[in-house]
Each structure stands twice: as C-alpha cells, then as structure tokens.
Amino acid sequence: MSRVGPGAGKVLAHKILEKVSVVIRNMVRFGVVLGFAALVSGSPARAETLTDALISAYRNSGLLDQNRALLRAADEDVAQAIAGLRPVLSYVAGSDYSSVADQVPFNDGVSSNYGLTLSFLIYDFGRSQFGVDIAKENVLALREALVGIEQSVLLRAVSAYVAVQRDIAIVDLRVNNLRLITEELRAARDRFEVGEITRTDVAQAEARLAAAQSGLVVARGDLAVSREEYRAAVGNYPGVLAQLPTPPATASSKEAAVNVARQRHPDILQAQRNVTVSELGIDYANAALRPSITGSANAGFDRDHDDSLSIGLTFSGPIYAGGGLASLSRQAAAQRDATRSVLRLTQIAVDQNVGNAWAQLDVATAALQSTEEQIRAARVAFDGVREEAALGARTTLDVLDAEQELLDASANRIAAVSSRYTAIYNLLAAMGLLTVDHLGLGIPTYDVTAYYNAVKYAPSYGVSPQGEKLDRVLQGIGKN
C-alpha cells in the first residue's frame, strides 16, 4: 500500500476528528439531555406518566390488600367486643334411652327434653366497655399503619420509575459513547496507515472500544434489573415513559419539615394510639378485680309436658385467684411503660429520618450543580484536546481520556438528576405526606370506615338491615 505524506495525514485526521466532533455533540445533546427525556424534555402523548405508575401501584399492591384485610379483621374485634354487652340466647335439646331389666313389667323407653337459656350482663364495673374501647383504638392504630404501608408502596413506585428513566438515559449515553469510540478507532487506524501514529495508539483505541462495549452491556443489564423492579412495584413492565412532572412542594426548612412530620407521620400517630390502648389495658385489668352482675332465664319442657321456667340473678367476683389478677394489672402497667418508650423512640426516629432526607436533598442539589460545571469543563477540555490531536500535539490516548471524562460527567449528571428527584419524595415520605390524597392522584381511595361502620354494631349477617349493608360493603371490596 502506498503511503501519503504527513501533511495529508493531518488533513485526513482532521476530517475524521470533525466527524468525531459531531458524534460527541450528539452524545452530549442526546445522552445528557434528550437521553434523559423523562427529566428534562417532552415525551410521546401516549407515554405512561408517573401519575399512572403511582395509581397502578396503589391499585395492584398485594401488600396494601393484605393490610386492608388485617384492618377488617380488627374491625371485627370491635363487633365482638360489643356483642359481649348483649344478651346471649341459646338452646339445648337432648334425648335419653333407658332400660331397666329387673323390673316387672319390663321397662324401657326414650325421654326427650328441650330448653332455652337467656343470659345477659347487667353490670361489670366497665370491664366490657374497656374491651370495646381497646378494640376501637386498635382499629385506629391499624389505620395509621395502613397509611405507612401506602407511603412505602408509592415511594417504591417513584424510585422504580426514576430508576428506569435513569438507566434508559445511561444506555443511550453508552450507545453514543460506543459510536464515538468506533469513530476514534477508525481515525486511529487511518492515521496509522499514513504513518502519523504507532500501533500502540491503535491498540489503545481498540481497548477503549472493548471497554465501551462492556459498559453498554452492563448498562443494559442495569436497565433490565430496573424494569423487573418496576414490574414488582407498579404491576406491569414499563413502556414508553413520559417526562417527570414538577415535584410536589415539601417544606421551607428542615425545622418546618420536622414539625409537619411530628403532626402527620403515621408511625407517630400509630404509636400514640398504642399508648392509649395500653392505658386502657390497665383499666381493663383492674376491672377484673371487681364483681359482676349477670342475669339468666331458663325455660324447659319434655315430652311429658313437664315444663319449667326459672329466672336468676348472679352476683360474682374474685376472692382469691392465686395472685394472677394482680399480675395482670402489673403486666398492663409494664406494657404501658413500654409503649410510651416506643412513642419516644418513634418520634426520635422520625426526626432523624426527616433530617437525613433533608440532607440527602441538599447533597443531591449540590451534586447536580457540580455536574453541570463538570460537563462544561469536560466539553471544553475535549474540544481542546481534539484540536491539538489534529495538529499532532496530542496522542490518541489523550483524546480517549478526554472523551472518557466527558462521558463520566454526563453519567454523573444523569445520576444527580435522578437522585435529587427521588430525594424529594423521600422527604415527603419522611414528613408523612406521601399519600394518594396529598399527591392529588385523583382516584378513589380505600375507605377505611366503610367496613367498620357496617360491622361496628355486630350485625347478624344477612338477616338484618345492618347485615344487608355489610353484604353490599363486602361486594364493593370484592370489586376493588
């Protein structure tokens, strides 16, 4: 093969580097801006939005369904406690067969008897009512726990959505980087052919190309993992994702965020309800030391029409129980002290989580600002190194290093934008505000009072107006 002069080689290299320049501009433009379309640019009209993902996560969450069922089970505790205040009517029926062989005449036969028993509590010094109050407070505590589950479900959906957007952008960036390295390798081979550079320069470009191919494989693997997490969090694989909306407002200061969290966070509200339950538990245990008055009525008859009717009044109470009742009272007091400690620890943990979330948001904001400057400087450096390489003042390795720095800066910006957006929602969750209602998703939410109101008076299912209402509520839950 004939060789051309070094001047012609420089012209050829300059033309190829001009092509590389076009590629690098596209990499910056598309890999950093359009490649991260979900954060900074438009999207197709039919794209799935973050609101769509949050709604789907809320509707398809098995974790929410599980805890809603547990809440309905607690609602039934209220019905059962109320039922304890009502009369109990029961029946008894029996038959006996007897045979007496040594009697004359021979005597055998069947005797039957039937009876009804009515028993009812008259007064027990409030013990049964304390049981009702405890059941109600447990329901309220579980409602707050359900809000906490809702927050975790929505936060996971946000994180999954942003992660997919981030990894798509990284893949786009890696694709553009691979295209750029391919152009640089072609330029290096052409310059080697004209004698401007050595085989070592070509080998360096080939090694960087292999590294770019490996990086693209890793990026696609990360995207596949993010897609699986999206499916687990939202309920379906992501399609074309729309741009992220403007994030919701949080708080003007860390102190304001802490104040909101102390008033709104479901963990604190649940802990407060548990303290109330434990305090009622002391009253419940102490009431067991007091007497109770119950009434009863019995009616019976048999096949010989020997009818009977009795009415009774019973006054009973403990005299000595081996210390068991006193132990229950002491145990209730210890449980109260424990729940109070849990409340204090929960308040500390919530304050800490708000502080951590606030710091993470500050760090993410600062990192985003730094990456903007990093990209600007890396782009200027790359342009300079490229021009110097065209004049023979820089090696291929210098160009590759400058390009790698620009790639790293672009990837850092993508990660910083993603981290900042997620940090905003982490702060909302730490404040107790990451709920369907606060986000304004515009969908009907699970009514925690519907089932409770249907069962709180302990209806007889299907045979009373309250029971018919319960039937309708159950049908509605089944449709959801």
N, C-alpha and C positions, 0 to 999 in steps of 0.2 A: 504494500500500500504506500502510495506517495505521501510525503508529509508536506505540510504548508508551513510558512514562516510563523514565528511567534506573534507578529502583529496581526495576522489573520486569525490566529488562535484567540487572541484577545477580543477581536470583534465577534467571533463565534461565541465565546464565553459570555460576552456582554449581552448578546441577543438571548441566549438561553437564560441568563440571570434575569432578563426582563420578563421572561415567561414565569420564572420563579416568583418574581415580584407580584405578578398578577395572582398567582396561587396564594401567596401569603396574605395579600389583601383580602382575597375571598375567605381564607381561613379565619382571619380576624373578624371580617364582617359577618360571615355565616356561622362560624364556630362560636363566637363570643356573643353576637347579638341575635341574629336570626336563628342560630342553632339552639339558643335558649329562649325560643319564642314564647314559651309559657310564662316567662317572667317579664319580658320587655317588648313584645310585639304582638301583632294580631294573630288570629287563628281561623280555621275554616268555620263556616256558620254552623255546621252540624257537629262540631267538636264537643267532647264531653268536658263540662266545666267542673270546677272544684265544688260548686254547689251540688251538682249532680252526684259527684262522688260521695259527698257527705250525706246526702239524702239516701243514697243506696246503702251506705254503711249503716246508717241508723235503722233502715228497714230490714236489712238482711243479717243483722248481728245476732248470732246464736247466744252470745254472752248476755245481751240485753233480754232476750227471750227467757233465758234461764233465770235471771234475777227478777224478772217480772212474775214468773211463776212462784218464786220464793216469796215475793211480796204478797201474792194472792193467798199463799199458804198462811202467812202471818195474819192476813185479814180474817181468815177462818178462826184463828186463835181468839179474836175479839168475839166472834159469833159464839164460840164455845164457852167463853167466859160469861157472856150474857145469858146463855142457856142455863148456866148454873144458878141463876137467880129465879128461874121459873119453875113451876110445879112439874113433877115427873109423874106421868100416868103409865102404869104397866099392868100386864095381865098375867095370870097363871092358870094353867089347865093341866089336870092330871087324872090318871085312871089307875086303879089298883085291882089286881086279881088275887083272890084269896080262896083257899081250900082247906077245910078242916075235916080230916078223915075220920077222927074218932068220935065224931058227933053223930047222933041218930035223931032225925034223919040226916043223911049226908048233906053237908052244907058247903057250897062254893058259889062264887059269883064275882061280878065286876062292879066296883064302885067308882064313880067319877065325881070330880069337884072342879069348880071354876071360881075364879076370883079376880077382882080388880083392886089395885093398890094405887093410892094417890099420896105422894109425899111432896112436901114443899118447905123451903127455907123461910122462916119468919124473921129471924134476926141473928146475925153473927158478928156484930160489932165492926162491920165494914170490911171483913176479910174478903168476901166475894167481890165487893166493889173495887177493892185494891187490885184484885186479879184482873178485873176489866180495865182499869186504868193502866196497869202494866202492859197488857196486850195492846192497848191503843198507842202507848209510847213506843213500843217495839215496832209497830207499823210505821210510825213517823220516822223512826231511825232508819228503817229499811228503805223508805222513800228517799232519804238523803243518800244512802248507799247507792241507790239506783241512779241518782244524778251523777255520782262519782264514776260509775260504770259508763254512763253516757259520755262523759268527758273523755275517758280513755279511748272509747270507740272512735269518737270524732277526731281526737288528736292523732290516733294511729292512721286514720284515713288521710288527714292532711299531710303527715310525714310520708306516707306512701305515694301520694300524688306528686309532691315536690321531688321525691327521690326519682320517680320515673322521668319527670321533666329534666332533672339534673343529668341523669345517665344518658338520656337521648342526646342532650347537648354535648356530653363528653364523647359519645360515639361519633357525632357529626364532626367534632373537633379532631378526633383521631383520624377520621376518613380524610379530612382536608390535609392533615399533617402527613399522612401516608402519600397523598398525591404530591405534596411539596417535596418530600424526600425522594420520591421517584424522579421528579424533575431534576433535583440536585444530583442524583446519581447519574442521570443521563448527561447532565452538563459535565460532571467529573470525568465520565468516560470519553466524551468528545474532547475535552481539554487534554486528557491523557494521550489520545490519538495524535494530537498535534504537538505533543511533547512539552506542554506547559506545566503539567504536574506529574507526579510519580504514581506508581501502582499503589503505594501506601495511601494516598489520598482517595483513590477509588475504593480501596478496602474499607476505609473509614466510612465512606458513604454507604457501602453495602451493609456494614454492621449497623449503621443507624437505621437503614431501611428495615432490617430484620427486627430491630427494637421497636420500630413504629408498627410493624405488623403484629408483634406480640402485644403491644399496648392496645391495639384495636381489638384483638381477641379478648383481652381482659376487660375492656370497656363493654363489649357486647355481653360478656358473662355477667358483669355487674348489672347491666340492664335486664338480663333475664331474671336475675335474683329479685330485682326491684319489681318486675312485673308479677312475680309469684306473690310477693308481699302485698302488692296492690290487690290481687285477687282475694287474698285472705282477709284483707282489711275492708275492702269495698264490696266484694261479692262477685266481681267479674274482672276479666282481663282488661287492661286499658286499651282503648282505641286511639283515635286522634284526640289529643288533649288540648284544651283551649288555654288561653293565657290566664294567668293567675289574676284574680281581682285585687283591687286595693285592699290591703289587710285591714281588719277592724281596729278601731282605736283601743288602746289599753289604759294607760294612766299617765298623768303628767309627771309623776315622780315615783321613786321606789316607795316612799312613805305612803303615798296615796294608794299604791297598789296593795301594800300590806294592810291598810285599813279596809279596803274592799274585801280582801281575802278573809280577814277575821270575821266579817259580817256575812259573807256569801259562800265561803268554801264548804262543800258538802261534808268533808271529813270533820270539820269543826262542829257543824250542825248535828251530825250523827253522834259525835262524842257527847255533845250536850244532852241529846235525847237519852243516851245510855246512862248518863249520870242521873237523870230523872227516874229512869227505870230502877236503878239501884237504890235510890232513896225510897221509892215506893216499895221496893222489896223489903226494906226494914219494917215498914208499917205492916206489910203482909205477914212477915214472920212474927211480929209482936202480936198481931191479932189472933194467931193460932193459940196463944196462951189464954185467950178469953173464951167464955162459954158461947154456945149457940142454942137457938131455939128453933125447933123444927116441928111441923105438924104432919099428920098422916091420917088417911082414911082408907078403910079396907071393906070390901063387900065380897061375900062369897055365897055360893049355893051349890047344891049337889043334885043328883037325880032323884033323891027322896024329898026334894023341896025343903031341905033344912037350910034356910037362908040365914046369913049373918051379916051384921053391919057394925063397924067399930070406928070410932074417931079418937085420935090420940094427940097429945102434945108432949114433946120431949124437950127437956132442958138438960144439956150435957156440956161437960167441959173437962179439961185435963186436971188431974190432981198430981199425978207423978208420972213422968214419961222417961225416966232414966237420964234426964239431962239433955235429951235430944232436941226439945223445943228451944231451950236456951242456946244450944249450939247453933241452931238455925238462925237465931237472932244475931249471934256474934258473926256468923258467916256472912249474913247480909250486910252487916256494918263493914266487914273487911272488903267485900265486893264494891261497896260504895266508895271506899277509900281508893280502891284500885281504879275505878272508872274516873274518879277525879284526877288521878295521876295521868291516866291516858289522855284526858282532855288537855291537861297542861302540856304533855309531850306532843300532842297533835297540833296545838297552837304554835309550839316552837318549830315543829317540822314544816308547817305551812308557811310561817315567816321565813324560814330558811329557803324553802323552795321558791318563794317569790324573789328573795334576794339573789338566788342562783340564776333564776330565769332572767331577772333584770340585768345581771352581769353578763350573761350569755348574749343578750340582745345588744348590749354595749360593745362587746367584743366583736360580734358579727358585723355591726355597723362600721366599726373602726377597720376591720379586716377588708370590708368591701371598698372603703375609701382608699386603703393602701393598695389593693389590687388594681384599682383604676390607674394609680400613679405607676405601678409596676408595669402594666401593659403599655402605657405611654412611653416609658423609658425603654422597655424591651423592644418596642417597634422602632424607635429612633436608632437604637443600637443595631438592630438587624439591618435596617436600611443602610447604615454607615458601613457595616462590615461587608455587606453585599457589594456596595460600590467599590470598596477598597479591594475586594477579591477580584472584581472585574479588571482592576488596574494592576493586579499581581501583588498587591501589598498584603493580602490576607490569604490564608490557606482554606482548603475545603473544610477542614475541621473547625476553623473559626466560624465559618458560615453555619455549619451544623450546630455548633454550640449556641450561637445567637438565636437560631431558629428554635432550639430546644427551650431556651429561656423564655421566648415569646409564647411557646406552647404551654409551658408551666404557668406563666402568668395568666393566660387565658383560662386554663383549667382552674386555677385558684379563684378567679373571679366568679366562675360558674358555681363553685362550691360556696363562696362567700354569699352570693345572692340567695342560694338555696338555704344556707344556714340562717341567714337573717330572717327570711320569711317564716321558717319553722320556729325560730326563737320567739316570734311574735305570738304564735299560737300556744307555745309552751307557757308564755307569760299569762295569756288568757286562762289557760287551764290552772295555773298556779293561783290565780285570783278567784277561781271558781266560776268563771263566766263562759267557758267553752261548752255551751248548750245549744240545742236547736233553737230555742226561743231567743236567746241573746244574739245568736248569729243571724236570726231572721231568715231561716231557710224556707219559710212559707209552706210548711206541711203540717198536717195534723199530728200531734204527738200522743204518746200513750197516756191515757187518763188514769192516773193512779187512784182516783177517788171513785171511779165507776163501779168496780167490783166491790170495793169496800162498802159503798153505800147500799149495794144490793144485798150484802150478807151481814151487815153490822147488827141487824136485829134478829139474826138467826132464823131466817125464814125456812119453812118446810118446803123443800124443792118441789115445784110443780103443782102444789096443792093450795097455794095462797097467792094473793096479788103480789106479795114480795117475791115469792118463788117464781112467778111468771116473769117478773122484772129481771131476776137473776138469770133466767133462761135466755132472755134477749141479750144480756151482757155477755154471757158465755158464747153465744153465737157471733157477736161482734168481735170477740177476742179471737175466735177461730178464723174469721175472715182476714184479720190482720196477720 
